[in-house]
Amino acid sequence: MDKKTIRDIAWAGKKALVRCDFNVPLDDKQNITDDIRIREAVPTIQYLLENGAAVILCSHLGRPKGKVVESMRLTPVAAHLADLLKKPVKTVSDCIGPEVENAAAALKPGEVLLLENLRFYNQEEGNDPEFAKKLASLADIYVNDAFGTAHRAHASTAGVAAYLPAVAGFLMEKEIQFLGDSLRNPLRPFIAILGGAKISDKIAVIENLLHKADCILIGGGMANTFLKAQGYSMGDSLVEESSLQMAADLLKKAERRILLPVDLVVADAFSADANQQIVPVNQVPAKWRALDIGPLSVARFKEKIRFAATIVWNGPMGVFEMAPFAEGTFAIAKAMAESKGLTIIGGGDSAAAVEQAGVADRIKHISTGGGASLEFLEGKELPGIAVLANK
């Protein structure tokens, strides 16, 4: 972690512009259904307040595509954050303009202001310099605590750093440390578990991890492509035909460090009510499809997890949204929870899986960024981290 953090700044009398990731799920009644991203932002906000800063928060919510969408206002976030902080959170109806400038100018040390959804402006995702300059004009120091958007070069994640000193918040620091250390200097054995639908989404991750991990366990839909590349008939399973050669090349390059399923849960339709059976990977019936890894595969994967010192997991083992095909994913989640090693979940569906399995509190680190953690695992430099000041 060679980036400056909020600990490196004397905050008394300063205004902090803090980019948070408050992109939380809402139900039809505007109730927040998962507040983990809001809770993870609290330590940074509290530290700034306790050290004499006035705190201006900004975030996006959903994909309004440059228009004001009433259901994507940050009002529910402000109310919930006020409960967590046990103090008022002021709001404005915009994120730039006279109303915002006046509210920011009047903000006193120890007070919190939440700006309106940044993505109500196309200039946010377009990283427009004038938009970034207007945001920057509200504060003295920029704090990026939104790891979930650090892989995007947007005005609020990268552009503002051209106009303000930029440092990391505690959540950003934690993400960089856990994910960075797991790649740079992992305790060994170091295993990676990769799942999800498509191999094409994770080719760069596999390429990068082949040089770092002692073993890569592969499940989910992407395992089907590897299995077909080995010559197995996969019935109607999801297979990326265009990635078969790439899968074969990766298997050759891996020299047995890639571990694939040996059995599968297959169904005669993509439905929770479908007929299902467990078969070896060389016996997938015609017109049936693989929707989860089987019990023998779970046992093999659990054995690798049990002896690992560092484990990084990104992507489910099957269609865990359907109860009949969730057992493989939940078994891996529970094995991670029982591990004595450093366990890291790379956000997205894997984070949802450990929550649903009821073991989230027993995982060492659950990333708040699905796409960001994936690009981090690819070895890419993330724009939202690159702009932060070095120590």
C-alpha positions as semicolon CSV with decimal commas, in nm:
position;residue;x (nm);y (nm);z (nm)
1;M;0,000;0,000;0,000
2;D;0,213;0,289;-0,128
3;K;-0,071;0,541;-0,159
4;K;-0,141;0,824;0,083
5;T;-0,449;0,780;0,298
6;I;-0,667;1,006;0,509
7;R;-0,420;0,946;0,797
8;D;-0,162;1,151;0,608
9;I;-0,373;1,471;0,608
10;A;-0,428;1,729;0,884
11;W;-0,806;1,767;0,852
12;A;-0,889;2,044;1,100
13;G;-1,086;2,312;0,914
14;K;-1,063;2,129;0,578
15;K;-1,345;2,020;0,350
16;A;-1,323;1,663;0,217
17;L;-1,488;1,554;-0,107
18;V;-1,536;1,180;-0,053
19;R;-1,627;0,952;-0,343
20;C;-1,825;0,665;-0,191
21;D;-1,990;0,368;-0,357
22;F;-2,351;0,400;-0,245
23;N;-2,480;0,203;-0,544
24;V;-2,701;-0,014;-0,324
25;P;-3,002;-0,229;-0,421
26;L;-3,348;-0,082;-0,353
27;D;-3,685;-0,256;-0,351
28;D;-4,007;-0,118;-0,503
29;K;-4,069;0,092;-0,192
30;Q;-3,722;0,249;-0,199
31;N;-3,601;0,038;0,094
32;I;-3,233;-0,057;0,089
33;T;-3,208;-0,437;0,070
34;D;-2,830;-0,464;0,125
35;D;-2,643;-0,184;0,306
36;I;-2,291;-0,333;0,313
37;R;-2,146;-0,059;0,091
38;I;-2,291;0,213;0,315
39;R;-2,165;0,045;0,631
40;E;-1,818;0,003;0,481
41;A;-1,799;0,380;0,419
42;V;-1,874;0,473;0,781
43;P;-1,519;0,434;0,929
44;T;-1,375;0,682;0,679
45;I;-1,655;0,935;0,735
46;Q;-1,628;0,906;1,113
47;Y;-1,250;0,953;1,106
48;L;-1,284;1,270;0,899
49;L;-1,552;1,411;1,128
50;E;-1,357;1,328;1,442
51;N;-1,052;1,503;1,300
52;G;-1,227;1,832;1,228
53;A;-1,327;1,798;0,863
54;A;-1,649;1,901;0,691
55;V;-1,748;1,601;0,479
56;I;-1,905;1,622;0,132
57;L;-2,008;1,280;0,001
58;C;-2,076;1,191;-0,361
59;S;-2,183;0,871;-0,535
60;H;-2,382;0,725;-0,822
61;L;-2,685;0,499;-0,791
62;G;-2,802;0,276;-1,075
63;R;-2,781;0,370;-1,442
64;P;-2,990;0,683;-1,504
65;K;-2,793;0,749;-1,827
66;G;-2,753;1,123;-1,784
67;K;-3,113;1,197;-1,686
68;V;-3,285;1,269;-1,354
69;V;-3,464;0,950;-1,252
70;E;-3,666;1,000;-0,933
71;S;-3,630;0,636;-0,823
72;M;-3,251;0,672;-0,837
73;R;-3,218;0,967;-0,603
74;L;-2,990;0,916;-0,304
75;T;-3,254;1,014;-0,047
76;P;-3,283;0,660;0,104
77;V;-2,903;0,646;0,136
78;A;-2,893;0,978;0,324
79;A;-3,159;0,860;0,570
80;H;-2,985;0,527;0,635
81;L;-2,642;0,686;0,665
82;A;-2,778;0,934;0,920
83;D;-2,898;0,638;1,129
84;L;-2,556;0,472;1,109
85;L;-2,364;0,790;1,191
86;K;-2,620;0,896;1,455
87;K;-2,613;1,248;1,317
88;P;-2,789;1,448;1,042
89;V;-2,684;1,405;0,680
90;K;-2,768;1,715;0,479
91;T;-2,882;1,673;0,119
92;V;-2,916;1,883;-0,195
93;S;-3,119;1,825;-0,512
94;D;-2,814;1,830;-0,742
95;C;-2,443;1,752;-0,743
96;I;-2,319;2,072;-0,911
97;G;-2,456;2,426;-0,943
98;P;-2,538;2,722;-0,714
99;E;-2,746;2,527;-0,459
100;V;-2,462;2,278;-0,412
101;E;-2,193;2,546;-0,397
102;N;-2,386;2,739;-0,130
103;A;-2,447;2,426;0,078
104;A;-2,082;2,323;0,057
105;A;-1,960;2,673;0,148
106;A;-2,189;2,679;0,453
107;L;-2,085;2,331;0,573
108;K;-1,909;2,344;0,910
109;P;-1,649;2,106;1,057
110;G;-1,823;1,795;1,187
111;E;-2,112;1,823;0,940
112;V;-2,201;1,589;0,650
113;L;-2,349;1,676;0,311
114;L;-2,454;1,416;0,051
115;L;-2,469;1,533;-0,310
116;E;-2,730;1,399;-0,552
117;N;-2,667;1,113;-0,796
118;L;-2,359;1,193;-1,007
119;R;-2,486;0,993;-1,305
120;F;-2,778;1,230;-1,356
121;Y;-2,510;1,396;-1,573
122;N;-2,349;1,224;-1,873
123;Q;-2,038;1,427;-1,794
124;E;-1,970;1,201;-1,494
125;E;-1,910;0,883;-1,695
126;G;-1,754;1,089;-1,975
127;N;-1,489;1,217;-1,729
128;D;-1,564;1,573;-1,844
129;P;-1,293;1,811;-1,709
130;E;-1,538;2,096;-1,643
131;F;-1,771;1,867;-1,448
132;A;-1,475;1,734;-1,247
133;K;-1,358;2,091;-1,182
134;K;-1,701;2,189;-1,046
135;L;-1,698;1,893;-0,807
136;A;-1,343;1,970;-0,699
137;S;-1,429;2,335;-0,630
138;L;-1,646;2,225;-0,336
139;A;-1,358;2,096;-0,122
140;D;-0,989;2,114;-0,024
141;I;-0,896;1,745;-0,045
142;Y;-1,035;1,454;-0,249
143;V;-1,081;1,114;-0,083
144;N;-1,155;0,807;-0,296
145;D;-1,324;0,539;-0,088
146;A;-1,517;0,380;-0,376
147;F;-1,321;0,070;-0,474
148;G;-1,629;-0,061;-0,657
149;T;-1,588;0,212;-0,920
150;A;-1,207;0,239;-0,913
151;H;-1,182;0,059;-1,247
152;R;-1,374;0,343;-1,416
153;A;-1,204;0,666;-1,525
154;H;-1,502;0,887;-1,443
155;A;-1,505;1,252;-1,336
156;S;-1,560;1,167;-0,969
157;T;-1,324;0,868;-0,958
158;A;-1,029;1,007;-1,151
159;G;-1,096;1,350;-1,303
160;V;-1,121;1,545;-0,975
161;A;-0,767;1,441;-0,884
162;A;-0,640;1,687;-1,148
163;Y;-0,769;1,971;-0,927
164;L;-0,732;1,845;-0,570
165;P;-0,479;1,646;-0,364
166;A;-0,609;1,287;-0,368
167;V;-0,584;1,022;-0,096
168;A;-0,742;0,687;-0,015
169;G;-1,013;0,626;0,243
170;F;-1,002;0,326;0,477
171;L;-1,214;0,102;0,255
172;M;-0,996;0,172;-0,048
173;E;-0,686;0,108;0,164
174;K;-0,827;-0,223;0,288
175;E;-0,918;-0,340;-0,064
176;I;-0,574;-0,255;-0,202
177;Q;-0,398;-0,427;0,086
178;F;-0,597;-0,751;0,080
179;L;-0,613;-0,794;-0,297
180;G;-0,264;-0,653;-0,355
181;D;-0,092;-0,870;-0,094
182;S;-0,272;-1,181;-0,216
183;L;-0,118;-1,128;-0,561
184;R;0,222;-0,980;-0,475
185;N;0,334;-1,190;-0,181
186;P;0,078;-1,459;-0,096
187;L;0,114;-1,710;0,183
188;R;0,134;-2,051;0,016
189;P;-0,027;-2,270;-0,095
190;F;-0,217;-1,996;-0,282
191;I;-0,529;-2,111;-0,465
192;A;-0,773;-1,918;-0,680
193;I;-1,133;-2,031;-0,732
194;L;-1,299;-1,901;-1,047
195;G;-1,657;-1,947;-1,163
196;G;-1,932;-1,766;-1,345
197;A;-2,077;-1,809;-1,688
198;K;-1,807;-1,717;-1,938
199;I;-1,440;-1,798;-1,977
200;S;-1,401;-1,490;-2,202
201;D;-1,477;-1,266;-1,900
202;K;-1,188;-1,415;-1,706
203;I;-0,920;-1,509;-1,959
204;A;-0,696;-1,223;-1,842
205;V;-0,750;-1,323;-1,477
206;I;-0,652;-1,684;-1,550
207;E;-0,348;-1,570;-1,750
208;N;-0,234;-1,348;-1,462
209;L;-0,302;-1,605;-1,189
210;L;-0,124;-1,886;-1,375
211;H;0,202;-1,708;-1,285
212;K;0,104;-1,659;-0,921
213;A;-0,133;-1,929;-0,793
214;D;-0,033;-2,283;-0,701
215;C;-0,370;-2,411;-0,820
216;I;-0,679;-2,267;-0,994
217;L;-1,014;-2,436;-0,929
218;I;-1,268;-2,372;-1,203
219;G;-1,643;-2,424;-1,181
220;G;-1,961;-2,262;-1,311
221;G;-2,049;-2,222;-1,676
222;M;-1,689;-2,145;-1,769
223;A;-1,588;-2,499;-1,666
224;N;-1,809;-2,633;-1,949
225;T;-1,589;-2,466;-2,209
226;F;-1,273;-2,616;-2,056
227;L;-1,436;-2,959;-2,041
228;K;-1,545;-2,943;-2,405
229;A;-1,192;-2,830;-2,498
230;Q;-1,078;-3,161;-2,344
231;G;-1,311;-3,348;-2,579
232;Y;-1,613;-3,408;-2,357
233;S;-1,964;-3,377;-2,500
234;M;-2,150;-3,115;-2,295
235;G;-2,506;-3,163;-2,427
236;D;-2,696;-2,832;-2,418
237;S;-2,467;-2,679;-2,154
238;L;-2,349;-2,322;-2,192
239;V;-2,026;-2,346;-2,393
240;E;-1,834;-2,061;-2,554
241;E;-1,742;-2,217;-2,886
242;S;-1,524;-1,918;-2,978
243;S;-1,312;-1,973;-2,663
244;L;-1,245;-2,346;-2,703
245;Q;-0,896;-2,300;-2,846
246;M;-0,813;-2,046;-2,577
247;A;-0,930;-2,294;-2,311
248;A;-0,714;-2,568;-2,460
249;D;-0,412;-2,336;-2,468
250;L;-0,465;-2,234;-2,103
251;L;-0,489;-2,597;-1,994
252;K;-0,163;-2,674;-2,172
253;K;0,008;-2,368;-2,025
254;A;-0,122;-2,448;-1,676
255;E;0,061;-2,782;-1,660
256;R;-0,204;-2,940;-1,435
257;R;-0,241;-2,636;-1,209
258;I;-0,600;-2,593;-1,333
259;L;-0,843;-2,825;-1,153
260;L;-1,177;-2,888;-1,329
261;P;-1,495;-3,060;-1,207
262;V;-1,511;-3,440;-1,234
263;D;-1,889;-3,460;-1,199
264;L;-2,181;-3,226;-1,266
265;V;-2,541;-3,165;-1,168
266;V;-2,729;-3,164;-1,498
267;A;-3,090;-3,079;-1,583
268;D;-3,315;-3,127;-1,884
269;A;-3,416;-2,757;-1,879
270;F;-3,296;-2,426;-1,736
271;S;-3,551;-2,432;-1,455
272;A;-3,566;-2,503;-1,082
273;D;-3,841;-2,757;-1,161
274;A;-3,641;-2,944;-1,425
275;N;-3,549;-3,311;-1,398
276;Q;-3,193;-3,342;-1,270
277;Q;-2,922;-3,597;-1,210
278;I;-2,555;-3,617;-1,113
279;V;-2,323;-3,750;-1,384
280;P;-1,948;-3,780;-1,449
281;V;-1,819;-3,513;-1,687
282;N;-1,791;-3,773;-1,966
283;Q;-2,159;-3,872;-1,940
284;V;-2,361;-3,551;-1,991
285;P;-2,678;-3,665;-2,174
286;A;-2,771;-3,510;-2,505
287;K;-2,998;-3,206;-2,465
288;W;-2,923;-3,183;-2,090
289;R;-2,721;-2,898;-1,942
290;A;-2,471;-2,865;-1,656
291;L;-2,598;-2,623;-1,389
292;D;-2,373;-2,701;-1,089
293;I;-2,064;-2,894;-0,990
294;G;-2,128;-3,239;-0,842
295;P;-2,044;-3,382;-0,497
296;L;-1,714;-3,544;-0,602
297;S;-1,598;-3,211;-0,745
298;V;-1,703;-3,035;-0,424
299;A;-1,498;-3,285;-0,222
300;R;-1,190;-3,233;-0,442
301;F;-1,221;-2,855;-0,424
302;K;-1,277;-2,859;-0,046
303;E;-0,960;-3,063;0,002
304;K;-0,757;-2,797;-0,183
305;I;-0,923;-2,521;0,020
306;R;-0,853;-2,701;0,350
307;F;-0,477;-2,695;0,299
308;A;-0,449;-2,352;0,136
309;A;-0,291;-2,054;0,313
310;T;-0,438;-1,793;0,074
311;I;-0,767;-1,835;-0,115
312;V;-0,922;-1,588;-0,359
313;W;-1,271;-1,665;-0,495
314;N;-1,449;-1,490;-0,781
315;G;-1,759;-1,641;-0,943
316;P;-2,020;-1,904;-0,843
317;M;-1,991;-2,277;-0,909
318;G;-2,337;-2,300;-1,067
319;V;-2,674;-2,133;-1,110
320;F;-2,701;-2,069;-0,736
321;E;-3,003;-1,842;-0,781
322;M;-3,203;-2,165;-0,823
323;A;-3,206;-2,373;-0,503
324;P;-3,150;-2,714;-0,672
325;F;-2,826;-2,585;-0,826
326;A;-2,687;-2,388;-0,530
327;E;-2,524;-2,673;-0,337
328;G;-2,184;-2,650;-0,506
329;T;-2,156;-2,275;-0,455
330;F;-2,273;-2,288;-0,093
331;A;-2,040;-2,580;-0,017
332;I;-1,744;-2,376;-0,141
333;A;-1,863;-2,078;0,066
334;K;-1,876;-2,294;0,380
335;A;-1,535;-2,446;0,306
336;M;-1,394;-2,094;0,276
337;A;-1,550;-2,006;0,613
338;E;-1,389;-2,311;0,776
339;S;-1,046;-2,236;0,629
340;K;-0,764;-2,125;0,861
341;G;-0,603;-1,938;0,570
342;L;-0,650;-1,585;0,437
343;T;-0,988;-1,591;0,260
344;I;-1,080;-1,323;0,009
345;I;-1,406;-1,295;-0,185
346;G;-1,382;-1,091;-0,506
347;G;-1,721;-0,920;-0,482
348;G;-2,017;-0,970;-0,716
349;D;-2,202;-1,304;-0,711
350;S;-1,943;-1,464;-0,481
351;A;-2,014;-1,199;-0,218
352;A;-2,388;-1,264;-0,256
353;A;-2,324;-1,638;-0,221
354;V;-2,138;-1,615;0,112
355;E;-2,413;-1,385;0,243
356;Q;-2,684;-1,633;0,140
357;A;-2,483;-1,923;0,283
358;G;-2,475;-1,737;0,616
359;V;-2,095;-1,738;0,645
360;A;-2,002;-1,382;0,544
361;D;-1,888;-1,295;0,897
362;R;-1,631;-1,577;0,884
363;I;-1,457;-1,458;0,567
364;K;-1,147;-1,244;0,617
365;H;-1,224;-0,998;0,336
366;I;-1,524;-0,954;0,107
367;S;-1,453;-0,703;-0,168
368;T;-1,714;-0,436;-0,237
369;G;-1,622;-0,427;-0,605
370;G;-1,706;-0,706;-0,850
371;G;-1,571;-0,554;-1,173
372;A;-1,295;-0,366;-0,991
373;S;-1,169;-0,674;-0,808
374;L;-1,178;-0,871;-1,134
375;E;-0,960;-0,612;-1,310
376;F;-0,732;-0,600;-1,006
377;L;-0,691;-0,979;-1,033
378;E;-0,609;-0,932;-1,401
379;G;-0,313;-0,720;-1,291
380;K;-0,451;-0,400;-1,440
381;E;-0,383;-0,057;-1,294
382;L;-0,718;0,088;-1,186
383;P;-0,771;0,457;-1,276
384;G;-0,929;0,539;-0,938
385;I;-0,620;0,409;-0,759
386;A;-0,360;0,540;-1,005
387;V;-0,462;0,904;-0,941
388;L;-0,409;0,881;-0,564
389;A;-0,094;1,047;-0,427
390;N;0,199;0,820;-0,355
391;K;0,354;0,819;-0,010
